[in-house]
Amino acid sequence: MADPRRYFDDIALGEEYESPGRTVTEADIVIFAGLSGDYNVLHTDAEFMKQSIFGERIAHGLLGLAIQAGLLTRATQAYATLAFVGLRWKFKGPIRIGDTIRLRAKVVAKKEAAKPDRGLVTLQRAVLNQRDEVVQEGETDLLVERRA
């Protein structure tokens, strides 16, 4: 069976990807609160949040970050990733219950690593809601396997 992953050598500088949407639900927020242990009122107290600047509960920023990582796998064929090695990220706006987010990504840098069997790929990423507002953005560095 052929390896379905994309290697460092297969990835071109300037490639762009866009994922399908994914709606963030109340269940996502509740499960993430339990998984992370982050029960901050921003995410868990509907009555308190009615009086907040948001007017309602919002998703954890790190939940949005995690979802966008999964959305990349729906936007392009999986990379032969060895490790996630770097993150520069900004949380620009809230993700609300019922928002449908998607990922736009672009390969902005490729660099050979010290070891010849791998290389570093930098992706510029933007998480957009259904109104095309950027709610999170940044860059990620992935260590990707090279072809033998």
Helices and strands as residue ranges (DSSP letters): G 8-10, E 16-18, E 22-23, H 26-36, H 41-44, H 46-50, H 61-75, E 81-91, E 100-112, E 118-128, E 134-145
